[in-house]
């Protein structure tokens, strides 16, 4: 596996590696370090090999498809990794380091599996530093998209996170459908089994009708829509409370919005918490939300929190971003609201609040779906099969 970042943490990389090891494969992980980690160690059976990097290399990585420096630097390290570990197949995580991989295997052909964690070219359009000087002069999402299509066409297999992402690639790239494998970011059974619930969290929220959001709080995640809806909702649900478990640089904007609307008593900014307490927050909530804005990236990916919510039997309220809309409606696990429409969001909250039996049914449907069909133990079988037949 090739990852141009530090490790740990990276849940997807770790989950995939462990599943492949459990299936009888030997997994070596190429990753980076900045002088504060050991060069080689074994983590949960993964043979981790770290290569020294620095701030300059990190900055050059953003320019990888404008200038070739980063690719040349990484290719040398990858070549050493392939030779010393006697690698037989390469699993490259995302496209930033993909050029270096393909450059390396010109001299030593090996099968390459390209794992697209997200639609990077599309999500780059929302990166603040790329939309202002000097980033906007040197980094172009259109070029990254062209490179992505090139890598997809050249890879032995491609891994994506949703069926919608697969359909998108089939429309854009020269690749056979059976060469694209869908491996969603789902939860391991350990997330919802044998959970030790935190009584303090229950006690804090026991008298509230809690809307829970877990994850990054960037503007495109849709929390401004939710905050706006509280102006009307507090009149119909007096004990309503929005609990936000996560943070980002956008928190200043969100907190300013809360103050300007006089909603300080209706919103709790909890910040990032240890994932071990996620189940307790979910259990203490009434409705769990994913109000993503619509864009090509969100339409073709799932937020992992969606399956964390569902695994513990909570009804979900999600925006009509295509991928999450399709799966929630398919299994009848909750309701869908129009993205960036606070009135529609509020209407759907009231609809759920007014029908506790329906909320229970939605929650149970989602719980059965995740536990019986959509846990990592189930969805990772596609990844194992890929390597069995490579």
C-alpha positions as CSV (number, residue, x, y, z in Angstrom):
1,X,0.0,0.0,0.0
2,X,1.2,3.5,-0.9
3,X,0.1,6.4,1.3
4,X,1.6,9.9,1.1
5,X,0.8,10.8,4.6
6,X,1.6,9.8,8.2
7,X,0.2,6.6,9.6
8,X,-1.7,6.2,11.9
9,X,-4.4,7.4,11.8
10,X,-6.2,6.6,8.6
11,X,-9.3,4.4,9.3
12,X,-9.8,3.3,5.6
13,X,-6.2,2.3,5.1
14,X,-6.1,0.4,8.4
15,X,-9.4,-1.4,7.8
16,X,-8.4,-2.4,4.3
17,X,-5.0,-3.6,5.3
18,X,-6.4,-5.6,8.3
19,X,-9.0,-7.3,6.1
20,X,-6.4,-8.3,3.5
21,X,-4.1,-9.7,6.2
22,X,-7.0,-11.7,7.8
23,X,-7.6,-13.1,4.3
24,X,-4.0,-14.4,4.2
25,X,-2.2,-11.6,2.4
26,X,1.0,-9.9,3.6
27,X,0.6,-6.1,3.6
28,X,3.4,-3.6,3.6
29,X,2.5,0.1,4.0
30,X,4.7,2.9,2.4
31,X,4.0,6.1,4.3
32,X,5.8,9.3,5.4
33,X,7.2,10.7,8.7
34,X,8.6,14.0,9.7
35,X,11.3,12.8,12.1
36,X,9.0,12.0,15.0
37,X,8.1,8.3,14.2
38,X,10.1,5.1,13.9
39,X,11.1,4.1,10.3
40,X,9.7,0.6,10.6
41,X,7.2,-1.1,12.9
42,X,4.3,-3.5,12.8
43,X,0.8,-2.2,13.6
44,X,-2.0,-4.8,13.8
45,X,-0.1,-7.0,11.4
46,X,0.6,-4.2,8.9
47,X,4.3,-3.9,8.0
48,X,4.7,-0.1,8.2
49,X,7.7,1.4,6.4
50,X,8.1,5.1,6.9
51,X,10.1,7.4,4.6
52,X,11.4,10.8,5.8
53,X,9.7,13.9,4.4
54,X,9.7,17.6,5.2
55,X,7.7,20.8,4.9
56,X,9.0,21.6,1.5
57,X,7.9,18.2,0.1
58,X,4.5,18.6,1.7
59,X,4.0,22.0,0.0
60,X,5.2,20.6,-3.3
61,X,2.5,17.8,-3.1
62,X,-0.2,20.4,-3.8
63,X,1.7,21.3,-7.0
64,X,2.2,17.7,-8.1
65,X,0.4,18.1,-11.4
66,X,1.7,21.6,-12.1
67,X,5.4,20.8,-11.6
68,X,7.1,17.3,-11.5
69,X,9.3,17.8,-8.4
70,X,7.1,15.9,-5.9
71,X,6.6,13.0,-8.3
72,X,10.4,12.6,-8.8
73,X,11.1,12.8,-5.0
74,X,8.4,10.2,-4.2
75,X,9.3,7.9,-7.1
76,X,12.8,7.3,-5.6
77,X,11.4,6.4,-2.2
78,X,8.7,4.2,-3.7
79,X,11.3,2.3,-5.8
80,X,13.4,1.6,-2.7
81,X,10.2,0.4,-0.9
82,X,9.2,-1.9,-3.8
83,X,12.7,-3.4,-4.0
84,X,13.4,-4.0,-0.3
85,X,10.0,-5.3,0.5
86,X,9.7,-7.5,-2.6
87,X,6.3,-6.1,-3.4
88,X,4.0,-8.1,-5.8
89,X,1.1,-5.8,-6.1
90,X,0.6,-2.1,-5.4
91,X,-2.5,-0.5,-3.7
92,X,-2.2,3.3,-4.1
93,X,-4.4,5.5,-1.9
94,X,-5.7,8.4,-3.9
95,X,-4.3,10.2,-6.8
96,X,-1.8,12.7,-5.3
97,X,1.0,10.1,-5.3
98,X,-0.3,8.0,-8.2
99,X,2.0,9.6,-10.8
100,X,5.0,8.6,-8.7
101,X,3.7,5.0,-8.6
102,X,3.2,4.8,-12.3
103,X,6.6,6.4,-13.0
104,X,8.2,3.8,-10.8
105,X,6.6,0.7,-12.4
106,X,7.8,1.6,-15.9
107,X,11.0,-0.3,-15.2
108,X,9.4,-2.9,-13.0
109,X,5.8,-3.7,-14.1
110,X,3.4,-4.6,-11.3
111,X,-0.4,-4.6,-11.0
112,X,-1.7,-1.3,-9.6
113,X,-5.0,-1.0,-7.7
114,X,-6.0,2.7,-7.5
115,X,-8.1,3.4,-4.4
116,X,-10.1,6.7,-4.8
117,X,-11.1,7.7,-1.3
118,X,-13.0,10.7,-2.7
119,X,-13.5,12.7,-5.9
120,X,-10.4,14.8,-5.2
121,X,-10.6,17.0,-8.3
122,X,-14.1,18.1,-7.4
123,X,-13.5,18.6,-3.7
124,X,-10.4,20.7,-4.5
125,X,-12.7,23.4,-5.9
126,X,-13.8,24.1,-2.3
127,X,-10.3,24.3,-0.8
128,X,-9.9,27.9,0.4
129,X,-6.2,28.1,-0.2
130,X,-6.6,27.1,-3.9
131,X,-9.2,29.7,-4.5
132,X,-7.0,32.7,-3.7
133,X,-3.5,33.9,-4.6
134,X,-1.1,32.2,-5.1
135,X,-2.8,28.8,-5.1
136,X,-5.3,29.8,-7.9
137,X,-2.3,30.5,-10.2
138,X,-0.6,27.1,-9.9
139,X,-3.1,24.4,-8.9
140,X,-6.0,23.6,-11.3
141,X,-8.7,21.1,-10.5
142,X,-9.3,20.5,-14.2
143,X,-5.7,19.2,-14.6
144,X,-6.2,16.9,-11.6
145,X,-9.4,15.6,-13.1
146,X,-7.5,14.8,-16.4
147,X,-4.8,13.0,-14.4
148,X,-7.4,11.1,-12.4
149,X,-9.0,9.8,-15.6
150,X,-5.6,8.8,-17.0
151,X,-4.7,6.9,-13.8
152,X,-8.1,5.1,-13.8
153,X,-7.6,4.0,-17.4
154,X,-4.1,2.7,-16.6
155,X,-4.8,0.9,-13.4
156,X,-5.3,-2.8,-13.1
157,X,-8.3,-2.3,-10.8
158,X,-10.0,0.8,-9.3
159,X,-11.6,0.9,-5.9
160,X,-14.4,3.5,-5.1
161,X,-16.6,4.2,-2.2
162,X,-20.1,4.2,-3.8
163,X,-22.0,2.9,-6.7
164,X,-22.5,6.6,-7.7
165,X,-18.8,7.1,-7.9
166,X,-18.5,4.0,-10.1
167,X,-21.1,5.3,-12.5
168,X,-19.3,8.6,-12.7
169,X,-16.0,7.0,-13.7
170,X,-17.7,4.8,-16.3
171,X,-19.0,7.9,-17.9
172,X,-15.6,9.6,-18.0
173,X,-13.0,6.9,-18.4
174,X,-12.0,4.0,-20.6
175,X,-12.4,1.2,-18.1
176,X,-14.5,-2.0,-17.9
177,X,-17.2,-2.0,-15.3
178,X,-15.9,-5.2,-13.7
179,X,-12.5,-3.5,-13.1
180,X,-14.2,-1.0,-10.7
181,X,-14.9,-2.4,-7.2
182,X,-17.1,-0.6,-4.7
183,X,-15.8,-0.7,-1.1
184,X,-17.8,1.8,1.1
185,X,-16.5,3.3,4.3
186,X,-18.6,1.4,6.7
187,X,-18.3,0.7,10.4
188,X,-16.7,-2.3,12.0
189,X,-19.0,-4.4,14.1
190,X,-16.9,-3.5,17.1
191,X,-18.3,0.1,16.9
192,X,-21.7,-1.1,18.0
193,X,-21.0,-4.3,19.9
194,X,-20.2,-4.4,23.6
195,X,-20.3,-0.6,23.9
196,X,-19.7,1.0,27.3
197,X,-22.1,3.9,27.3
198,X,-21.1,7.1,29.1
199,X,-23.8,8.0,31.7
200,X,-22.6,11.6,32.0
201,X,-23.4,12.2,28.4
202,X,-26.9,10.7,28.8
203,X,-27.6,12.8,31.8
204,X,-26.5,16.0,30.1
205,X,-28.9,15.5,27.2
206,X,-31.8,13.4,28.8
207,X,-34.2,16.3,28.8
208,X,-33.5,17.5,25.2
209,X,-34.7,16.5,21.8
210,X,-31.2,16.2,20.3
211,X,-30.2,16.7,16.7
212,X,-26.7,15.2,16.5
213,X,-24.0,16.0,14.0
214,X,-20.7,14.2,14.0
215,X,-17.7,15.3,11.8
216,X,-16.0,18.1,10.1
217,X,-17.9,21.4,10.4
218,X,-16.8,23.0,7.2
219,X,-19.4,25.2,5.5
220,X,-20.2,22.7,2.7
221,X,-21.3,20.2,5.4
222,X,-24.5,22.2,5.8
223,X,-24.7,23.2,9.4
224,X,-25.7,26.8,8.6
225,X,-28.9,25.3,7.2
226,X,-29.5,23.5,10.5
227,X,-28.8,26.5,12.6
228,X,-31.2,28.7,10.6
229,X,-33.9,26.1,11.0
230,X,-33.7,26.3,14.8
231,X,-35.4,29.8,14.8
232,X,-38.7,28.1,13.8
233,X,-38.1,24.7,15.4
234,X,-37.6,26.1,18.9
235,X,-41.2,27.4,18.8
236,X,-42.5,23.9,18.0
237,X,-40.1,21.8,20.0
238,X,-39.2,23.8,23.1
239,X,-36.4,21.4,24.3
240,X,-34.7,21.0,20.9
241,X,-30.9,21.1,21.0
242,X,-28.3,20.8,18.2
243,X,-25.2,19.0,19.4
244,X,-22.1,19.3,17.1
245,X,-19.4,16.8,17.6
246,X,-16.5,18.1,15.5
247,X,-14.8,21.3,14.4
248,X,-13.1,23.2,11.6
249,X,-11.9,26.6,10.8
250,X,-15.5,27.5,9.9
251,X,-16.5,27.3,13.6
252,X,-16.1,31.0,13.9
253,X,-18.7,31.6,11.2
254,X,-21.1,29.1,12.8
255,X,-20.8,30.5,16.3
256,X,-21.3,34.0,14.9
257,X,-24.5,32.8,13.2
258,X,-25.7,31.3,16.5
259,X,-25.0,34.5,18.4
260,X,-26.6,36.7,15.8
261,X,-29.8,34.6,15.9
262,X,-29.8,34.4,19.7
263,X,-29.6,30.6,19.7
264,X,-26.9,30.1,22.3
265,X,-29.1,27.9,24.4
266,X,-30.0,25.7,21.5
267,X,-26.6,24.7,20.1
268,X,-23.7,22.9,21.8
269,X,-20.3,23.0,20.1
270,X,-18.6,20.0,21.7
271,X,-15.5,20.0,19.4
272,X,-13.7,16.8,18.5
273,X,-14.1,13.9,21.0
274,X,-12.5,10.5,21.3
275,X,-14.4,8.1,18.9
276,X,-15.0,5.9,21.9
277,X,-17.7,8.3,23.0
278,X,-19.5,8.5,19.7
279,X,-21.9,5.7,20.5
280,X,-22.9,7.4,23.7
281,X,-23.7,10.7,21.9
282,X,-25.6,8.8,19.3
283,X,-27.6,6.9,21.9
284,X,-28.4,10.1,23.7
285,X,-29.7,11.7,20.5
286,X,-33.2,11.8,18.9
287,X,-32.3,12.4,15.2
288,X,-28.9,12.1,13.6
289,X,-28.2,14.4,10.7
290,X,-26.0,14.7,7.6
291,X,-27.1,18.0,5.9
292,X,-24.4,18.1,3.1
293,X,-24.5,20.6,0.3
294,X,-25.0,19.2,-3.2
295,X,-21.9,19.0,-5.3
296,X,-20.3,16.3,-7.5
297,X,-18.1,15.1,-4.6
298,X,-20.9,14.8,-2.0
299,X,-23.2,13.2,-4.6
300,X,-20.8,10.4,-5.1
301,X,-19.6,9.6,-1.5
302,X,-21.0,8.6,1.9
303,X,-20.1,10.2,5.2
304,X,-19.0,7.4,7.5
305,X,-21.1,8.9,10.3
306,X,-24.2,7.9,8.4
307,X,-23.5,4.2,9.2
308,X,-22.4,5.0,12.7
309,X,-25.8,6.6,13.3
310,X,-27.7,3.7,11.7
311,X,-25.8,1.0,13.4
312,X,-27.2,2.1,16.8
313,X,-30.8,2.4,15.6
314,X,-31.2,6.1,15.2
315,X,-33.4,7.7,12.5
316,X,-31.4,9.9,10.2
317,X,-32.2,13.1,8.4
318,X,-30.0,13.7,5.4
319,X,-29.8,16.2,2.5
320,X,-30.6,15.1,-1.0
321,X,-26.9,14.6,-1.9
322,X,-27.4,11.7,-4.3
323,X,-25.4,8.9,-2.6
324,X,-26.8,9.3,0.9
325,X,-30.3,10.0,-0.4
326,X,-30.3,6.8,-2.4
327,X,-29.2,4.6,0.5
328,X,-31.5,6.2,3.1
329,X,-34.5,5.9,0.9
330,X,-33.5,2.4,-0.2
331,X,-33.6,1.0,3.3
332,X,-36.1,3.4,4.7
333,X,-33.8,4.6,7.5
334,X,-35.1,8.2,7.8
335,X,-36.1,11.3,5.8
336,X,-34.5,13.4,3.1
337,X,-34.5,17.2,3.0
338,X,-33.6,19.6,0.2
339,X,-30.0,20.7,0.6
340,X,-29.4,24.2,1.9
341,X,-33.2,24.6,2.5
342,X,-33.7,25.4,6.2
343,X,-37.5,25.4,5.9
344,X,-37.5,21.9,4.4
345,X,-35.1,20.7,7.0
346,X,-37.3,22.1,9.8
347,X,-40.4,20.6,8.3
348,X,-38.8,17.1,8.2
349,X,-37.6,17.5,11.9
350,X,-41.2,18.3,12.9
351,X,-42.5,15.4,10.9
352,X,-40.2,13.0,12.8
353,X,-40.8,14.6,16.2
354,X,-44.6,14.2,15.6
355,X,-44.4,10.5,14.9
356,X,-42.3,8.6,17.5
357,X,-43.4,5.2,16.1
358,X,-42.1,6.1,12.7
359,X,-38.8,7.3,14.2
360,X,-38.4,3.9,15.8
361,X,-39.2,2.1,12.6
362,X,-36.6,4.2,10.7
363,X,-34.1,3.5,13.3
364,X,-34.7,-0.2,13.4
365,X,-34.5,-0.4,9.5
366,X,-31.1,1.3,9.5
367,X,-29.8,-0.8,12.3
368,X,-30.8,-4.1,10.6
369,X,-29.3,-2.9,7.3
370,X,-25.9,-2.0,8.7
371,X,-25.6,-5.0,11.0
372,X,-26.8,-7.6,8.5
373,X,-25.5,-6.1,5.2
374,X,-23.4,-3.0,5.5
375,X,-20.8,-3.5,8.2
376,X,-17.1,-3.5,7.3
377,X,-17.0,-7.2,7.8
378,X,-19.5,-7.5,4.9
379,X,-18.5,-4.8,2.5
380,X,-14.8,-5.6,2.7
381,X,-15.4,-8.9,1.0
382,X,-15.3,-7.1,-2.3
383,X,-11.8,-5.9,-1.6
384,X,-10.6,-9.4,-0.6
385,X,-12.2,-10.9,-3.7
386,X,-10.4,-8.3,-5.8
387,X,-7.0,-9.5,-4.6
388,X,-8.0,-13.2,-4.8
389,X,-8.7,-12.7,-8.5
390,X,-6.0,-10.1,-9.4
